[in-house]
Amino acid sequence: MPSATHFVLPDLLSLSIAFPDATNPHWKPAAAESRDWVNSYKVFSDRRRAFFFQGQSELLVSHCYPYAEFEQFRTCCDFVNLLFTIDEISDEQTPEDALITGNVFLHAMRDPEWSDGSKLARMTADFRSRLTRTVKPGSFDRFVERCQDYIECVVQEADLRQRGEILDLDSYLVLRRENSAVRVCFALIPYVLGIDLPEEVYQDVMVQKIYMGCVDMVCWANDIYSYNMELNSGLAGNNFMTVLMKTRNMDIQTASDFIGRHYQHLMDEVVAAKRQLRSFGHAVDGDIERYIRGCQHWAAGNLAWSFETPRYFGANRTEIKRSLVVPLKPLELEPLDD
């Protein structure tokens, strides 16, 4: 554990003020349905279940897809809960067991007829059946590709954890974009919007800068916000803060300050790329604008959610949001409200 007793967060909320944030009007009834859905599979022990629901993942979905209709919103809630389920399971697994878990998820996602009878396979098949009611073919194919990338990096993370290895910054950035599942969640934006953008749009240099900039903003913010929680759980090896301290010889505050400056750089790059975005024709420009707004909602919504849920900052989150001072100690969780 670092010798410091606390560190000061960069004010990422102020840096992201230009990005839109809102909540979905369907979130409370959809959240209740999705929570009941997860509970019905009885995946967690009572203690793990309590911590899982303290995170209020459905509220994250509300901030990140505020424009979704009820059916699409409920489906996204189920998927994020499914991701948290995989994350909770794989965080304690060997690389071999994480690969088995990941392959169950991928087989069930690719093939509606496949099942090994496990809870994870049944959850995945249930989610897939709802997703495929309305998702466009190209959007579904890209979504499955992102799922494959996600699982490969979850297994890599388990291997690094087992060996106690900390990657250098460039290597970790590649890993984090995938094992965070942020790119998988971004792949649901076209589904929610009911669009199927041409491949040339996704390959465009400026679209890529906007997309990857928003992905990285979520990843860097998540790591600095989750650092104390992961430190107390023995999982801090998979974190930008640890990478900076171990491979760049930074102390904890210098690492935090570095993340603040880099986050500002990412924001500036996204804003500049939006100004340089070319037209792809009247038929798709409107869809591209909505897609980019969806990426921005993720960047802003992740920040808002991080201070509304006790997942990262516990019962002291309001004070930490005000002061930006994060004590390095176990979280004080609130009673679970069912």
C-alpha positions in Angstrom: 0.0 0.0 0.0 1.3 3.5 -0.7 2.8 5.3 2.3 0.5 8.3 1.8 -2.7 8.5 3.7 -4.7 10.2 1.0 -4.5 11.8 -2.4 -6.3 14.6 -4.2 -8.4 13.9 -7.3 -8.2 16.0 -10.5 -11.5 17.8 -11.0 -12.6 15.8 -14.0 -16.3 16.9 -13.7 -15.2 20.5 -14.4 -13.0 19.4 -17.3 -16.0 17.6 -18.9 -18.5 20.4 -18.4 -19.0 20.7 -22.2 -20.2 17.1 -22.5 -23.9 16.4 -22.1 -25.2 14.6 -19.0 -28.7 13.4 -18.3 -30.6 10.5 -16.7 -33.0 8.2 -18.4 -36.7 8.6 -17.4 -37.1 4.8 -17.5 -34.3 4.0 -15.2 -36.1 3.2 -11.9 -38.7 0.7 -13.2 -36.1 -0.8 -15.6 -33.5 -1.0 -12.8 -36.0 -2.9 -10.6 -36.7 -5.4 -13.4 -33.0 -5.9 -14.2 -32.1 -6.3 -10.5 -34.8 -9.0 -10.2 -33.5 -10.6 -13.3 -29.9 -10.9 -11.9 -31.3 -12.0 -8.5 -33.3 -14.8 -10.2 -30.0 -16.5 -11.2 -28.6 -16.6 -7.6 -25.0 -16.0 -8.8 -23.6 -14.3 -5.7 -23.3 -15.0 -2.0 -25.2 -12.6 0.2 -22.1 -10.6 0.9 -21.0 -10.3 -2.8 -24.6 -9.6 -3.8 -24.7 -6.7 -1.3 -21.5 -5.2 -2.7 -22.7 -5.8 -6.3 -25.9 -3.9 -5.8 -24.2 -1.1 -3.9 -22.7 -0.2 -7.3 -26.0 0.7 -8.8 -25.0 -0.3 -12.3 -28.4 0.6 -13.6 -27.9 4.2 -12.6 -24.7 4.1 -14.7 -26.8 2.9 -17.7 -29.2 5.8 -17.0 -26.5 8.3 -17.3 -24.8 6.7 -20.3 -27.9 6.0 -22.4 -30.3 8.7 -21.3 -31.9 8.7 -24.8 -32.9 5.0 -24.8 -36.5 3.8 -25.0 -37.6 1.4 -22.3 -36.9 -1.9 -24.1 -33.4 -0.8 -25.2 -32.7 0.7 -21.8 -33.7 -2.5 -20.0 -31.6 -4.6 -22.3 -28.6 -2.3 -21.6 -29.2 -2.6 -17.9 -29.1 -6.4 -18.2 -25.9 -6.3 -20.2 -24.0 -4.1 -17.8 -25.2 -6.3 -15.0 -24.0 -9.3 -17.0 -20.6 -7.6 -17.4 -20.4 -6.9 -13.7 -21.2 -10.5 -13.1 -18.4 -11.7 -15.4 -16.1 -9.2 -13.7 -17.0 -10.3 -10.2 -16.4 -14.0 -11.2 -13.2 -13.5 -13.1 -11.6 -11.2 -10.6 -11.0 -14.2 -8.3 -10.1 -16.7 -11.1 -6.9 -18.2 -12.5 -6.2 -17.4 -16.2 -7.4 -20.9 -17.1 -10.7 -20.5 -15.2 -11.2 -17.0 -16.6 -10.9 -18.4 -20.1 -13.5 -21.0 -19.3 -15.8 -18.3 -18.0 -15.2 -16.1 -21.0 -15.8 -18.9 -23.5 -19.1 -19.7 -21.9 -20.1 -16.1 -22.5 -18.9 -16.0 -26.0 -20.4 -19.3 -27.1 -23.8 -18.3 -25.8 -23.5 -14.9 -27.4 -22.6 -16.3 -30.8 -25.0 -19.2 -30.9 -28.6 -19.0 -29.6 -28.7 -22.9 -29.5 -25.6 -23.3 -27.4 -25.7 -24.0 -23.7 -23.7 -25.8 -21.1 -26.5 -25.4 -18.6 -24.6 -22.9 -16.4 -26.1 -19.7 -15.0 -23.8 -17.5 -17.0 -24.8 -19.3 -20.3 -28.5 -18.9 -19.5 -28.1 -15.2 -18.5 -26.2 -14.5 -21.8 -28.7 -16.3 -23.9 -31.5 -14.4 -22.2 -29.8 -11.1 -22.9 -28.9 -12.1 -26.5 -32.6 -12.9 -27.3 -33.6 -9.4 -26.3 -30.7 -7.7 -28.1 -31.3 -9.5 -31.4 -35.0 -8.4 -31.6 -34.0 -5.0 -33.0 -30.2 -4.7 -33.4 -29.1 -4.2 -37.0 -26.9 -6.9 -38.5 -23.7 -4.9 -38.8 -24.1 -3.4 -35.3 -24.5 -6.9 -33.9 -21.4 -8.2 -35.7 -19.3 -5.3 -34.3 -20.7 -5.9 -30.8 -19.7 -9.6 -30.9 -16.2 -8.6 -32.1 -15.9 -6.3 -29.1 -17.1 -9.1 -26.8 -14.3 -11.3 -28.1 -11.7 -8.6 -27.5 -13.0 -8.0 -24.0 -12.8 -11.7 -23.0 -9.3 -12.0 -24.4 -8.1 -9.1 -22.2 -10.0 -10.3 -19.1 -8.0 -13.6 -19.4 -4.8 -11.6 -19.9 -5.6 -9.5 -16.8 -6.0 -12.7 -14.8 -2.6 -13.9 -16.0 -0.9 -10.7 -15.1 -2.6 -10.7 -11.7 -1.4 -14.3 -11.0 2.1 -13.4 -11.9 2.1 -10.1 -10.1 3.2 -8.3 -13.3 2.6 -4.6 -14.0 2.5 -3.5 -17.6 4.2 -0.4 -19.0 1.8 2.5 -19.8 1.4 1.9 -23.5 0.8 -1.8 -23.1 -1.6 -1.2 -20.2 -3.6 1.3 -22.2 -4.3 -1.3 -25.0 -5.3 -3.8 -22.3 -7.5 -1.4 -20.4 -9.5 -0.2 -23.4 -10.7 -3.8 -23.8 -10.9 -5.4 -20.3 -12.8 -2.4 -19.0 -15.6 -3.4 -21.3 -16.0 0.2 -22.3 -15.7 -0.5 -26.0 -18.3 -3.3 -25.7 -20.7 -0.8 -24.1 -20.0 1.7 -26.8 -20.9 -1.0 -29.3 -24.5 -0.8 -27.9 -24.9 2.8 -28.8 -26.0 2.0 -32.5 -28.4 -0.6 -31.1 -30.0 1.9 -28.8 -30.2 4.5 -31.6 -31.5 1.9 -34.1 -28.8 2.7 -36.6 -26.1 0.8 -38.6 -23.3 3.1 -39.6 -21.2 2.3 -42.7 -17.8 0.8 -42.1 -16.2 3.9 -43.7 -17.5 6.0 -40.9 -15.9 3.8 -38.2 -12.6 3.8 -40.1 -12.5 7.6 -40.5 -9.6 9.2 -38.7 -11.6 11.9 -37.0 -14.4 9.6 -36.0 -11.7 7.3 -34.5 -10.2 10.2 -32.6 -13.5 11.1 -31.1 -14.5 7.5 -30.3 -11.2 6.5 -28.8 -10.8 9.8 -26.9 -14.2 9.2 -25.2 -13.3 5.5 -24.5 -10.0 6.6 -22.9 -11.7 9.3 -20.8 -14.0 6.6 -19.3 -11.0 4.3 -18.7 -8.7 6.8 -17.1 -11.5 8.3 -14.9 -12.7 4.8 -13.8 -9.2 3.8 -12.7 -8.5 6.9 -10.6 -12.0 6.8 -9.0 -11.8 3.0 -8.3 -8.2 3.1 -7.1 -8.8 3.1 -3.3 -11.5 0.4 -3.7 -9.1 -1.8 -5.7 -6.2 -1.1 -3.4 -8.3 -2.5 -0.5 -9.4 -5.5 -2.5 -5.9 -6.5 -3.7 -6.7 -5.7 -7.3 -4.9 -2.4 -7.9 -2.4 -3.9 -10.3 -5.0 -3.3 -13.1 -5.0 0.4 -12.7 -3.5 3.5 -14.4 -2.5 4.8 -10.9 -0.4 1.7 -10.2 1.1 1.6 -13.6 2.2 5.2 -13.3 3.7 4.7 -9.8 5.4 1.5 -10.6 6.7 2.2 -14.2 7.1 6.0 -14.2 8.4 6.3 -10.6 5.6 8.7 -9.6 4.2 9.1 -6.1 0.5 8.8 -5.7 -0.3 12.6 -6.0 2.0 13.0 -9.0 0.1 10.1 -10.7 -3.2 11.7 -9.9 -2.1 15.1 -11.3 -0.8 13.3 -14.5 -4.2 11.8 -15.0 -5.8 15.2 -14.7 -3.6 16.7 -17.4 -4.0 13.7 -19.7 -7.8 13.8 -19.3 -7.7 17.5 -20.4 -5.6 16.5 -23.4 -8.1 13.8 -24.3 -11.0 16.3 -24.1 -9.1 18.8 -26.2 -8.5 16.1 -28.9 -12.1 15.1 -29.0 -13.3 18.7 -29.3 -10.7 19.4 -32.1 -11.7 16.3 -34.0 -15.4 17.2 -33.9 -14.5 20.5 -35.6 -12.6 18.7 -38.3 -15.2 16.0 -39.0 -16.2 15.8 -42.6 -19.6 15.1 -44.1 -20.5 11.6 -45.1 -23.6 12.7 -46.9 -27.1 13.8 -45.7 -28.3 10.2 -45.3 -25.8 9.4 -42.5 -24.6 12.7 -41.0 -27.5 12.9 -38.6 -26.8 9.3 -37.4 -23.1 10.1 -36.9 -24.0 13.2 -34.8 -26.2 11.1 -32.6 -23.6 8.4 -32.3 -20.9 10.9 -31.2 -23.3 12.4 -28.7 -23.8 8.9 -27.4 -20.0 8.5 -26.9 -19.9 11.8 -25.0 -22.8 10.8 -22.8 -20.7 7.8 -21.7 -17.7 10.1 -20.8 -19.9 12.5 -18.8 -22.2 9.9 -17.4 -19.5 7.8 -16.0 -18.2 10.7 -14.0 -21.6 11.6 -12.6 -22.4 8.0 -11.6 -19.1 7.6 -9.8 -20.1 10.1 -7.2 -23.7 9.0 -7.0 -23.0 5.4 -6.1 -21.1 4.1 -3.0 -19.2 1.7 -5.2 -16.0 3.7 -5.3 -16.2 6.3 -2.5 -18.6 4.6 0.0 -20.7 6.7 2.4 -18.3 9.6 2.1 -18.8 10.2 -1.6 -20.6 13.6 -1.3 -17.7 15.0 0.8 -15.1 13.5 -1.6 -16.9 15.1 -4.5 -16.7 18.4 -2.8 -13.1 18.3 -1.4 -11.6 15.9 -4.0 -9.6 14.3 -1.2 -9.6 10.5 -1.2 -8.6 8.8 2.1 -6.6 5.6 1.5 -8.7 3.3 3.8 -11.4 0.7 3.5 -14.8 2.0 2.2 -17.6 2.7 4.6 -20.5 1.2 2.8 -24.1 2.0 3.4 -26.9 -0.5 4.3 -28.2 -2.2 1.3 -31.6 -0.8 0.3 -33.8 -3.5 -1.3 
